[in-house]
Amino acid sequence: MVLTQALELVLTPQVLLVMLASGAFGLFVGAIPGLTATMATALLVPVTFFMEPVPAIAAIVTAAAMAIFAGDLPGALLRIPGTPASAAYVEDSWRMTRSGHAADALGALLVFSVIGGVLGTLVLIFLSSVLAEVALKFSSFEYFWLVVLGLSCAIFVAPGSALKGLVSLCVGLAAATVGLDNPAGQSRFTFGNVDLMAGVPFIPALIGLFAAAEVFRAMLAPTRLARAERPALRGIFSRQWTYLRRYPVQVLRGSATGTVIGALPGAGADIAAWISYAISKRFSRTPERFGQGHPEGLVEAGASNNAAVSGAWIPALVFGIPGDSITAIVIGVLYIKGMNPGPTVFLMQPQLIYALFIVFLLANLLMLPLGWIAIQMGTRLLAVPQSLLMPVILLFCIVGSFAITNSLFGVVVMLVFGVIGFAMEEADIPIAPAILGLVLGPMLEKNFITSMIKSDGSMLAFFERPIAAGLGVVAILFWLVPLIRMMLQRGRQVTDG
């Protein structure tokens, strides 16, 4: 009965048309460097004031899901990740494109994003209350170790040596210390600049490290972009069944990891994608191929990315606690529409909750046709001469950076980090760990200081809670096991010698 009412609410021309329009809008916003899924969601909020509850939520859910996937497109085509999560596997997708396998890379990103989103939605439907209870048990101690795990993954999955990955991570963590966002409220490394008191704006830094650095490289050493024909429908999807049969465990593991981490308030898709990529590399039979254009990491991390988006709705719906910035905006819309998030909404308005679940499934399925259209349009970039393409990319970089800060300060940050990114690439230092350090640095400091205040300075408190102890042991082993292996190998070499 309730399910029938929910279907009647969703399967109307108005709701389906709204989902189609907002999906196209989300793809457009997400594919432009500097414009995020959060921005797409925020821009839709004024429009939802004039809608009924179901089409209003449908518009936001669809736009957010499409924007998250669209962030992968510039990463695969131009090596410009649209989100920090996309940075986890940007090297693989971009190198696949460079080697003439753009259709396979883009198809994998699309298909496994859909699969991850659908599986995450099914978990949201059937296990939301259980996961929400687990999420509530996370305190600053657990979040500290979770961030440490995410940062550790960034080092060990980065192409090249772990030492260079550590250097890159330290660059990001150093940038994250700038500003007033610290327990003492003291200005750090601002050099008297008022704009820096709010910290280094993340999106301009991301655009600079990847996009602007790529433009600078193209100006100094022009190279010919990989040419690719516009892939046909069959061309995009033909290899995905093979990938699904080859990596079924990776798909399920990535979806599960993404959903669980996404359900933790404040964790989000960024940590989920990086941890999933690291797990995929750790248990792969061919770990040496990661970062060289291998689809295995795309499959697992891509599924994890979109599953985390669904997982973020678990604490939002069950307890009214936002899982990320997008659900924080949505909670406000839910209140405006009379759907107060929390346990009572499942009892008082079950038809609206079921309608929301149906919208989630439809939004992820709608990603297939709309994503295909976006890929058809996006791959035309591969045929554009670099002398024309790079100035346009730089223009978008400037516009995106200006839009974040509404001042030239964002543009200056973008250019400075563009120079830093160019220098890092020239020194063969991976850029992706720096991005994660910049994103997770404030979260690491906040949870560490909070935990130390709670424990009155005792480090043992980080291991007193069961979940924190488990995460702490895993994080420490993550660092110790490679060192022990290295020492044993050197010992054997000395013995043999």
Stockholm file with secondary structure:
# STOCKHOLM 1.0

chainA/1-497         MVLTQALELVLTPQVLLVMLASGAFGLFVGAIPGLTATMATALLVPVTFFMEPVPAIAAIVTAAAMAIFAGDLPGALLRIPGTPASAAYVEDSWRMTRSGHAADALGALLVFSVIGGVLGTLVLIFLSSVLAEVALKFSSFEYFWLVVLGLSCAIFVAPGSALKGLVSLCVGLAAATVGLDNPAGQSRFTFGNVDLMAGVPFIPALIGLFAAAEVFRAMLAPTRLARAERPALRGIFSRQWTYLRRYPVQVLRGSATGTVIGALPGAGADIAAWISYAISKRFSRTPERFGQGHPEGLVEAGASNNAAVSGAWIPALVFGIPGDSITAIVIGVLYIKGMNPGPTVFLMQPQLIYALFIVFLLANLLMLPLGWIAIQMGTRLLAVPQSLLMPVILLFCIVGSFAITNSLFGVVVMLVFGVIGFAMEEADIPIAPAILGLVLGPMLEKNFITSMIKSDGSMLAFFERPIAAGLGVVAILFWLVPLIRMMLQRGRQVTDG
#=GR chainA/1-497 SS CHHHHHHHHHSSHHHHHHHHHHHHHHHHHHHSTTCCHHHHHHHHHHHHTTSCHHHHHHHHHHHHHHHHHHTHHHHHHHSCCSSHHHHTSHHHHHHHHHTTCHHHHHHHHHHHHHHHHHHHHHHHHHHHHHHHHHHHTCCHHHHHHHHHHHHHHHHHHSSSCHHHHHHHHHHHHHHHTCBSCSTTCCCBSCTTCSGGGGCCCHHHHHHIIIIIHHHHHHHHSCCCCCCCCCCCHHHHHTTHHHHHHHCHHHHHHHHHHHHHHHTSTTTHHHHHHHHHHHHHHHTCSCGGGTTSSCHHHHHHHHHHHHHHHHHTHHHHHHHSCCSSHHHHHHHHHHHHTTCCCSHHHHHHCHHHHHHHHHHHHHHHHHHHHHHHHHHHHHGGGGGSCHHHHHHHHHHHHHHHHHHHHTSHHHHHHHHHHHHHHHHHHHTTCCSHHHHHHHHHHHHHHHHHHHHHHHTTTCGGGGGTSHHHHHHHHHHHHHHHHHHHHHHHHHHHHHHHC
#=GC SS_cons         CHHHHHHHHHSSHHHHHHHHHHHHHHHHHHHSTTCCHHHHHHHHHHHHTTSCHHHHHHHHHHHHHHHHHHTHHHHHHHSCCSSHHHHTSHHHHHHHHHTTCHHHHHHHHHHHHHHHHHHHHHHHHHHHHHHHHHHHTCCHHHHHHHHHHHHHHHHHHSSSCHHHHHHHHHHHHHHHTCBSCSTTCCCBSCTTCSGGGGCCCHHHHHHIIIIIHHHHHHHHSCCCCCCCCCCCHHHHHTTHHHHHHHCHHHHHHHHHHHHHHHTSTTTHHHHHHHHHHHHHHHTCSCGGGTTSSCHHHHHHHHHHHHHHHHHTHHHHHHHSCCSSHHHHHHHHHHHHTTCCCSHHHHHHCHHHHHHHHHHHHHHHHHHHHHHHHHHHHHGGGGGSCHHHHHHHHHHHHHHHHHHHHTSHHHHHHHHHHHHHHHHHHHTTCCSHHHHHHHHHHHHHHHHHHHHHHHTTTCGGGGGTSHHHHHHHHHHHHHHHHHHHHHHHHHHHHHHHC
//
